[in-house]
Amino acid sequence: PLLMGKILLVDDHPHIVRLLQMALTAEGHEVISACNGLEALEKVEAERPDVVILDVVMPELDGIRVLNRIKSDPAFCDTVVVMLTVK
């Protein structure tokens, strides 16, 4: 059986978020999104997603810094993070 979960999509390109959101929602996942690293950290705290799909290159706070902050927080160190880039 497939495991359904809450997924946080983080990307500064709205079309990428929409495409992934459609595909993941069709598979039964709850999908929330953020458009930058700062918003991502807020949503991780507030929404407690099972998985974070995180763009590497973003303005303000890049994906590597967001990943480091998530993994350094004991409350979220077990959160699955998938890094995504079009580069």
MMTF fields as JSON, N, C-alpha, C and O atoms, coordinates in Angstrom:
{
  "mmtfVersion": "1.0.0",
  "mmtfProducer": "UNKNOWN",
  "numBonds": 347,
  "numAtoms": 348,
  "numGroups": 87,
  "numChains": 1,
  "numModels": 1,
  "chainsPerModel": [1],
  "groupsPerChain": [87],
  "chainIdList": ["A"],
  "bondAtomList": [4, 2, 8, 6, 12, 10, 16, 14, 20, 18, 24, 22, 28, 26, 32, 30, 36, 34, 40, 38, 44, 42, 48, 46, 52, 50, 56, 54, 60, 58, 64, 62, 68, 66, 72, 70, 76, 74, 80, 78, 84, 82, 88, 86, 92, 90, 96, 94, 100, 98, 104, 102, 108, 106, 112, 110, 116, 114, 120, 118, 124, 122, 128, 126, 132, 130, 136, 134, 140, 138, 144, 142, 148, 146, 152, 150, 156, 154, 160, 158, 164, 162, 168, 166, 172, 170, 176, 174, 180, 178, 184, 182, 188, 186, 192, 190, 196, 194, 200, 198, 204, 202, 208, 206, 212, 210, 216, 214, 220, 218, 224, 222, 228, 226, 232, 230, 236, 234, 240, 238, 244, 242, 248, 246, 252, 250, 256, 254, 260, 258, 264, 262, 268, 266, 272, 270, 276, 274, 280, 278, 284, 282, 288, 286, 292, 290, 296, 294, 300, 298, 304, 302, 308, 306, 312, 310, 316, 314, 320, 318, 324, 322, 328, 326, 332, 330, 336, 334, 340, 338, 344, 342],
  "bondOrderList": [1, 1, 1, 1, 1, 1, 1, 1, 1, 1, 1, 1, 1, 1, 1, 1, 1, 1, 1, 1, 1, 1, 1, 1, 1, 1, 1, 1, 1, 1, 1, 1, 1, 1, 1, 1, 1, 1, 1, 1, 1, 1, 1, 1, 1, 1, 1, 1, 1, 1, 1, 1, 1, 1, 1, 1, 1, 1, 1, 1, 1, 1, 1, 1, 1, 1, 1, 1, 1, 1, 1, 1, 1, 1, 1, 1, 1, 1, 1, 1, 1, 1, 1, 1, 1, 1],
  "groupList": [{"groupName": "PRO", "atomNameList": ["N", "CA", "C", "O"], "elementList": ["N", "C", "C", "O"], "formalChargeList": [0, 0, 0, 0], "bondAtomList": [1, 0, 2, 1, 3, 2], "bondOrderList": [1, 1, 2], "singleLetterCode": "P", "chemCompType": "L-PEPTIDE LINKING"}, {"groupName": "LEU", "atomNameList": ["N", "CA", "C", "O"], "elementList": ["N", "C", "C", "O"], "formalChargeList": [0, 0, 0, 0], "bondAtomList": [1, 0, 2, 1, 3, 2], "bondOrderList": [1, 1, 2], "singleLetterCode": "L", "chemCompType": "L-PEPTIDE LINKING"}, {"groupName": "MET", "atomNameList": ["N", "CA", "C", "O"], "elementList": ["N", "C", "C", "O"], "formalChargeList": [0, 0, 0, 0], "bondAtomList": [1, 0, 2, 1, 3, 2], "bondOrderList": [1, 1, 2], "singleLetterCode": "M", "chemCompType": "L-PEPTIDE LINKING"}, {"groupName": "GLY", "atomNameList": ["N", "CA", "C", "O"], "elementList": ["N", "C", "C", "O"], "formalChargeList": [0, 0, 0, 0], "bondAtomList": [1, 0, 2, 1, 3, 2], "bondOrderList": [1, 1, 2], "singleLetterCode": "G", "chemCompType": "PEPTIDE LINKING"}, {"groupName": "LYS", "atomNameList": ["N", "CA", "C", "O"], "elementList": ["N", "C", "C", "O"], "formalChargeList": [0, 0, 0, 0], "bondAtomList": [1, 0, 2, 1, 3, 2], "bondOrderList": [1, 1, 2], "singleLetterCode": "K", "chemCompType": "L-PEPTIDE LINKING"}, {"groupName": "ILE", "atomNameList": ["N", "CA", "C", "O"], "elementList": ["N", "C", "C", "O"], "formalChargeList": [0, 0, 0, 0], "bondAtomList": [1, 0, 2, 1, 3, 2], "bondOrderList": [1, 1, 2], "singleLetterCode": "I", "chemCompType": "L-PEPTIDE LINKING"}, {"groupName": "VAL", "atomNameList": ["N", "CA", "C", "O"], "elementList": ["N", "C", "C", "O"], "formalChargeList": [0, 0, 0, 0], "bondAtomList": [1, 0, 2, 1, 3, 2], "bondOrderList": [1, 1, 2], "singleLetterCode": "V", "chemCompType": "L-PEPTIDE LINKING"}, {"groupName": "ASP", "atomNameList": ["N", "CA", "C", "O"], "elementList": ["N", "C", "C", "O"], "formalChargeList": [0, 0, 0, 0], "bondAtomList": [1, 0, 2, 1, 3, 2], "bondOrderList": [1, 1, 2], "singleLetterCode": "D", "chemCompType": "L-PEPTIDE LINKING"}, {"groupName": "HIS", "atomNameList": ["N", "CA", "C", "O"], "elementList": ["N", "C", "C", "O"], "formalChargeList": [0, 0, 0, 0], "bondAtomList": [1, 0, 2, 1, 3, 2], "bondOrderList": [1, 1, 2], "singleLetterCode": "H", "chemCompType": "L-PEPTIDE LINKING"}, {"groupName": "ARG", "atomNameList": ["N", "CA", "C", "O"], "elementList": ["N", "C", "C", "O"], "formalChargeList": [0, 0, 0, 0], "bondAtomList": [1, 0, 2, 1, 3, 2], "bondOrderList": [1, 1, 2], "singleLetterCode": "R", "chemCompType": "L-PEPTIDE LINKING"}, {"groupName": "GLN", "atomNameList": ["N", "CA", "C", "O"], "elementList": ["N", "C", "C", "O"], "formalChargeList": [0, 0, 0, 0], "bondAtomList": [1, 0, 2, 1, 3, 2], "bondOrderList": [1, 1, 2], "singleLetterCode": "Q", "chemCompType": "L-PEPTIDE LINKING"}, {"groupName": "ALA", "atomNameList": ["N", "CA", "C", "O"], "elementList": ["N", "C", "C", "O"], "formalChargeList": [0, 0, 0, 0], "bondAtomList": [1, 0, 2, 1, 3, 2], "bondOrderList": [1, 1, 2], "singleLetterCode": "A", "chemCompType": "L-PEPTIDE LINKING"}, {"groupName": "THR", "atomNameList": ["N", "CA", "C", "O"], "elementList": ["N", "C", "C", "O"], "formalChargeList": [0, 0, 0, 0], "bondAtomList": [1, 0, 2, 1, 3, 2], "bondOrderList": [1, 1, 2], "singleLetterCode": "T", "chemCompType": "L-PEPTIDE LINKING"}, {"groupName": "GLU", "atomNameList": ["N", "CA", "C", "O"], "elementList": ["N", "C", "C", "O"], "formalChargeList": [0, 0, 0, 0], "bondAtomList": [1, 0, 2, 1, 3, 2], "bondOrderList": [1, 1, 2], "singleLetterCode": "E", "chemCompType": "L-PEPTIDE LINKING"}, {"groupName": "SER", "atomNameList": ["N", "CA", "C", "O"], "elementList": ["N", "C", "C", "O"], "formalChargeList": [0, 0, 0, 0], "bondAtomList": [1, 0, 2, 1, 3, 2], "bondOrderList": [1, 1, 2], "singleLetterCode": "S", "chemCompType": "L-PEPTIDE LINKING"}, {"groupName": "CYS", "atomNameList": ["N", "CA", "C", "O"], "elementList": ["N", "C", "C", "O"], "formalChargeList": [0, 0, 0, 0], "bondAtomList": [1, 0, 2, 1, 3, 2], "bondOrderList": [1, 1, 2], "singleLetterCode": "C", "chemCompType": "L-PEPTIDE LINKING"}, {"groupName": "ASN", "atomNameList": ["N", "CA", "C", "O"], "elementList": ["N", "C", "C", "O"], "formalChargeList": [0, 0, 0, 0], "bondAtomList": [1, 0, 2, 1, 3, 2], "bondOrderList": [1, 1, 2], "singleLetterCode": "N", "chemCompType": "L-PEPTIDE LINKING"}, {"groupName": "PHE", "atomNameList": ["N", "CA", "C", "O"], "elementList": ["N", "C", "C", "O"], "formalChargeList": [0, 0, 0, 0], "bondAtomList": [1, 0, 2, 1, 3, 2], "bondOrderList": [1, 1, 2], "singleLetterCode": "F", "chemCompType": "L-PEPTIDE LINKING"}],
  "groupTypeList": [0, 1, 1, 2, 3, 4, 5, 1, 1, 6, 7, 7, 8, 0, 8, 5, 6, 9, 1, 1, 10, 2, 11, 1, 12, 11, 13, 3, 8, 13, 6, 5, 14, 11, 15, 16, 3, 1, 13, 11, 1, 13, 4, 6, 13, 11, 13, 9, 0, 7, 6, 6, 5, 1, 7, 6, 6, 2, 0, 13, 1, 7, 3, 5, 9, 6, 1, 16, 9, 5, 4, 14, 7, 0, 11, 17, 15, 7, 12, 6, 6, 6, 2, 1, 12, 6, 4],
  "groupIdList": [1, 2, 3, 4, 5, 6, 7, 8, 9, 10, 11, 12, 13, 14, 15, 16, 17, 18, 19, 20, 21, 22, 23, 24, 25, 26, 27, 28, 29, 30, 31, 32, 33, 34, 35, 36, 37, 38, 39, 40, 41, 42, 43, 44, 45, 46, 47, 48, 49, 50, 51, 52, 53, 54, 55, 56, 57, 58, 59, 60, 61, 62, 63, 64, 65, 66, 67, 68, 69, 70, 71, 72, 73, 74, 75, 76, 77, 78, 79, 80, 81, 82, 83, 84, 85, 86, 87],
  "secStructList": [7, 7, 7, 7, 7, 3, 3, 3, 3, 3, 7, 1, 7, 2, 2, 2, 2, 2, 2, 2, 2, 2, 2, 2, 2, 2, 6, 6, 7, 3, 3, 3, 3, 3, 1, 1, 2, 2, 2, 2, 2, 2, 2, 2, 2, 2, 2, 7, 7, 1, 3, 3, 3, 3, 3, 1, 1, 7, 1, 1, 1, 7, 2, 2, 2, 2, 2, 2, 2, 2, 2, 2, 1, 6, 6, 6, 6, 6, 7, 3, 3, 3, 3, 3, 7, 7, 7],
  "xCoordList": [0.828, 0.0, 0.866, 1.927, 0.407, 1.124, 0.899, -0.19, 1.928, 1.801, 1.481, 2.248, 0.368, 0.001, 0.519, 0.523, 0.944, 1.478, 1.341, 0.839, 1.802, 1.805, 3.165, 4.205, 3.139, 4.359, 4.415, 3.447, 5.557, 5.812, 6.682, 7.81, 6.158, 6.914, 7.483, 6.754, 8.772, 9.404, 10.157, 11.163, 9.654, 10.303, 9.865, 8.718, 10.771, 10.431, 9.849, 9.576, 9.657, 9.012, 7.617, 7.484, 6.575, 5.197, 4.782, 4.018, 5.267, 4.864, 5.406, 4.744, 6.577, 7.123, 6.301, 5.998, 5.943, 5.11, 3.768, 3.31, 3.143, 1.835, 1.93, 1.081, 2.946, 3.116, 3.286, 2.613, 4.193, 4.412, 3.182, 2.843, 2.517, 1.332, 0.235, -0.413, 0.028, -0.984, -0.646, -1.515, 0.596, 1.002, 0.893, 0.399, 1.35, 1.342, -0.074, -0.408, -0.894, -2.281, -3.035, -3.847, -2.767, -3.408, -3.063, -3.831, -1.908, -1.498, -2.044, -1.794, -2.787, -3.433, -2.718, -3.124, -1.657, -0.911, -1.541, -2.149, -1.394, -1.745, -0.52, 0.58, -0.7, 0.429, 0.244, -0.801, 1.281, 1.339, 2.574, 3.451, 2.656, 3.8, 4.334, 3.665, 5.56, 6.233, 7.042, 7.516, 7.202, 7.9, 9.325, 10.019, 9.768, 11.151, 11.575, 10.757, 12.844, 13.394, 12.847, 12.623, 12.631, 12.102, 10.688, 10.346, 9.871, 8.506, 8.533, 7.695, 9.481, 9.611, 9.844, 9.211, 10.746, 11.024, 9.792, 9.523, 9.047, 7.808, 6.798, 6.143, 6.683, 5.707, 6.146, 5.301, 7.436, 7.911, 7.482, 6.995, 7.667, 7.296, 5.786, 5.33, 5.022, 3.57, 2.846, 1.883, 3.302, 2.57, 3.121, 2.41, 4.373, 5.023, 4.854, 4.259, 5.376, 5.221, 6.022, 7.008, 5.578, 6.304, 7.522, 8.565, 7.359, 8.408, 8.483, 7.459, 9.705, 9.926, 10.646, 11.712, 10.062, 10.731, 11.233, 10.447, 12.546, 13.182, 14.081, 15.025, 13.774, 14.619, 15.967, 16.031, 17.023, 18.354, 18.597, 19.074, 18.27, 18.567, 17.314, 16.362, 17.335, 16.215, 16.769, 17.849, 16.019, 16.454, 16.253, 15.516, 16.898, 16.794, 17.508, 18.491, 17.014, 17.594, 17.586, 16.519, 18.764, 18.805, 18.465, 18.419, 18.227, 17.802, 18.803, 18.403, 20.08, 21.103, 21.008, 21.092, 20.834, 20.687, 19.406, 19.395, 18.331, 17.067, 17.249, 16.827, 17.87, 18.139, 18.939, 18.606, 19.996, 20.825, 20.026, 20.207, 19.152, 18.332, 17.335, 17.132, 16.711, 15.755, 16.479, 16.018, 17.598, 18.304, 18.992, 19.289, 19.252, 19.888, 18.875, 19.262, 17.594, 16.542, 16.111, 15.613, 16.285, 15.919, 14.459, 14.139, 13.589, 12.172, 11.947, 10.942, 12.867, 12.67, 13.809, 13.812, 14.757, 15.932, 15.574, 16.346, 14.413, 13.99, 13.092, 12.655, 12.809, 11.979, 12.73, 13.907, 12.045, 12.644, 12.69, 11.681, 13.874, 14.04, 14.604, 15.622, 13.923, 14.377, 14.792, 13.988, 16.03, 16.526, 16.188, 16.282, 15.794, 15.346, 16.039, 16.162, 16.49, 17.065, 16.869, 16.823, 16.754, 16.697, 18.06, 18.214, 19.046, 20.399, 21.099, 22.254],
  "yCoordList": [-1.203, 0.0, 1.257, 1.294, 2.26, 3.524, 4.286, 4.251, 4.967, 5.813, 7.223, 7.827, 7.745, 9.114, 10.021, 9.642, 11.188, 12.079, 13.521, 13.858, 14.362, 15.805, 16.177, 15.883, 16.83, 17.206, 18.717, 19.352, 19.287, 20.702, 20.87, 20.378, 21.572, 21.895, 23.298, 24.236, 23.444, 24.755, 25.073, 24.441, 26.063, 26.477, 27.896, 28.266, 28.689, 30.07, 30.189, 31.298, 29.077, 29.065, 28.468, 27.255, 29.293, 28.813, 27.678, 26.803, 27.67, 26.607, 25.243, 24.226, 25.208, 23.944, 23.461, 22.273, 24.382, 24.032, 23.476, 22.447, 24.151, 23.69, 22.297, 21.445, 22.065, 20.766, 19.644, 18.616, 19.86, 18.851, 18.685, 17.571, 19.8, 19.742, 18.903, 18.095, 19.088, 18.296, 16.815, 15.987, 16.478, 15.072, 14.424, 13.303, 15.119, 14.541, 14.473, 13.528, 15.471, 15.453, 14.297, 13.633, 14.063, 12.957, 11.608, 10.652, 11.538, 10.302, 10.215, 9.234, 11.235, 11.184, 11.906, 11.811, 12.626, 13.346, 14.707, 15.315, 15.174, 16.549, 17.389, 17.094, 18.422, 19.225, 20.679, 21.288, 21.207, 22.625, 23.187, 22.426, 24.498, 25.042, 26.308, 26.965, 26.61, 27.841, 28.323, 27.517, 29.633, 30.173, 30.632, 31.105, 30.493, 30.839, 30.122, 29.499, 30.219, 29.495, 29.937, 29.108, 31.228, 31.721, 31.212, 30.777, 31.272, 30.755, 29.242, 28.715, 28.559, 27.111, 26.782, 25.878, 27.51, 27.247, 27.505, 26.755, 28.555, 28.828, 27.691, 27.284, 27.185, 26.125, 24.787, 24.002, 24.519, 23.297, 23.315, 22.316, 24.45, 24.605, 24.486, 23.786, 25.17, 25.233, 23.983, 23.539, 23.417, 22.323, 20.925, 19.932, 20.852, 19.568, 18.536, 17.478, 18.851, 17.93, 16.642, 16.61, 15.592, 14.318, 14.383, 13.789, 15.12, 15.236, 16.692, 17.362, 17.176, 18.499, 18.298, 17.683, 18.816, 18.824, 20.248, 21.19, 20.389, 21.684, 22.046, 21.325, 23.174, 23.692, 24.112, 24.628, 23.894, 24.255, 25.757, 26.399, 26.318, 27.709, 28.565, 28.461, 29.413, 30.318, 31.625, 31.653, 32.72, 33.985, 33.983, 33.154, 34.898, 35.11, 34.038, 34.322, 32.81, 31.717, 30.476, 29.943, 30.012, 28.897, 27.569, 27.459, 26.563, 25.257, 24.577, 23.87, 24.771, 24.151, 24.71, 23.96, 26.02, 26.629, 26.166, 25.904, 26.067, 25.575, 24.137, 23.798, 23.302, 21.916, 21.865, 21.102, 22.673, 22.675, 23.079, 22.505, 24.054, 24.488, 23.415, 23.17, 22.776, 21.701, 20.576, 20.117, 20.139, 18.985, 19.3, 18.382, 20.572, 20.913, 21.082, 21.214, 21.077, 21.207, 19.807, 19.043, 19.452, 18.11, 17.735, 16.557, 18.726, 18.441, 17.992, 17.345, 18.326, 18.031, 17.229, 17.018, 16.789, 16.114, 14.823, 14.364, 14.231, 13.015, 13.293, 12.358, 14.559, 14.917, 14.579, 14.908, 13.922, 13.567, 14.81, 15.492, 15.1, 16.246, 15.749, 15.058, 16.114, 15.773, 17.077, 18.001, 17.15, 18.35, 18.284, 17.23, 19.43, 19.507, 20.688, 21.759, 20.481, 21.597, 21.371, 20.23, 22.449, 22.347, 22.627, 22.584, 22.912, 23.205, 21.953, 22.006],
  "zCoordList": [0.0, 0.0, 0.0, 0.622, -0.69, -0.725, 0.57, 1.142, 1.023, 2.199, 1.749, 0.999, 2.195, 1.854, 2.957, 4.128, 2.594, 3.597, 3.199, 2.127, 4.095, 3.856, 3.286, 3.876, 2.127, 1.431, 1.303, 0.887, 1.664, 1.472, 0.238, 0.198, -0.78, -1.988, -1.836, -1.513, -2.066, -1.935, -3.219, -3.537, -3.949, -5.18, -5.495, -5.245, -6.042, -6.389, -7.798, -8.257, -8.48, -9.798, -9.662, -9.499, -9.724, -9.508, -10.438, -10.029, -11.683, -12.612, -12.172, -12.378, -11.583, -11.077, -9.89, -9.779, -9.008, -7.854, -8.332, -7.837, -9.289, -9.794, -10.403, -10.141, -11.204, -11.853, -10.819, -10.887, -9.867, -8.829, -7.939, -7.539, -7.631, -6.776, -7.437, -6.771, -8.73, -9.441, -9.396, -9.121, -9.662, -9.691, -8.312, -8.19, -7.285, -5.937, -5.348, -4.633, -5.65, -5.183, -5.84, -5.195, -7.109, -7.824, -7.2, -7.306, -6.551, -5.875, -4.453, -3.754, -4.021, -2.718, -1.593, -0.435, -1.923, -0.894, -0.606, -1.487, 0.616, 0.953, 0.622, 1.089, -0.173, -0.632, -0.204, -0.43, 0.413, 0.748, 0.061, -0.349, -0.068, -0.799, -0.139, 0.659, -0.508, -0.084, -1.277, -2.078, -1.398, -2.566, -2.279, -3.179, -1.021, -0.702, 0.578, 1.256, 0.89, 2.035, 3.377, 4.259, 3.541, 4.821, 5.057, 6.156, 4.011, 4.118, 4.366, 5.098, 3.763, 3.961, 5.434, 5.98, 6.067, 7.483, 8.342, 9.28, 8.03, 8.761, 8.593, 9.552, 7.357, 7.099, 7.696, 8.125, 7.729, 8.385, 9.849, 10.377, 10.488, 11.904, 12.113, 13.017, 11.276, 11.459, 10.974, 11.6, 9.865, 9.21, 9.508, 9.356, 9.928, 10.228, 9.101, 9.307, 7.921, 6.789, 6.984, 7.72, 6.314, 6.332, 5.412, 5.686, 4.316, 3.302, 2.854, 2.719, 2.625, 2.056, 0.727, 0.679, -0.348, -1.648, -1.83, -1.934, -1.866, -1.681, -2.854, -3.178, -3.483, -4.561, -3.978, -2.862, -4.723, -4.258, -4.401, -3.466, -5.565, -5.859, -5.687, -6.461, -4.655, -4.384, -3.842, -3.253, -4.044, -3.461, -1.948, -1.415, -1.275, 0.173, 0.986, 1.669, 0.911, 1.686, 0.794, 0.488, 0.376, -0.571, 0.092, 1.317, -0.746, -0.268, 0.65, 1.575, 0.418, 1.272, 2.688, 3.661, 2.806, 4.136, 4.818, 6.021, 4.049, 4.619, 5.107, 6.213, 4.293, 4.678, 5.971, 6.877, 6.064, 7.272, 8.507, 9.581, 8.357, 9.503, 9.912, 11.101, 8.927, 9.244, 9.978, 11.023, 9.441, 10.012, 11.337, 12.102, 11.624, 12.895, 14.028, 15.189, 13.7, 14.71, 15.148, 14.322, 16.411, 16.869, 16.583, 16.423, 16.521, 16.254, 14.815, 14.52, 13.918, 12.498, 11.869, 10.656, 12.656, 12.085, 11.348, 10.506, 11.652, 10.958, 9.764, 9.094, 9.485, 8.333, 7.051, 6.908, 6.123, 4.842, 3.968, 3.789, 3.423, 2.528, 1.211, 1.173, 0.13, -1.226, -1.888, -2.008, -2.312, -2.97, -4.457, -5.086, -5.004, -6.395, -7.053, -6.46, -8.286, -9.037, -10.519, -10.98, -11.262, -12.709, -13.324, -14.544, -12.488, -12.95, -13.384, -13.806]
}
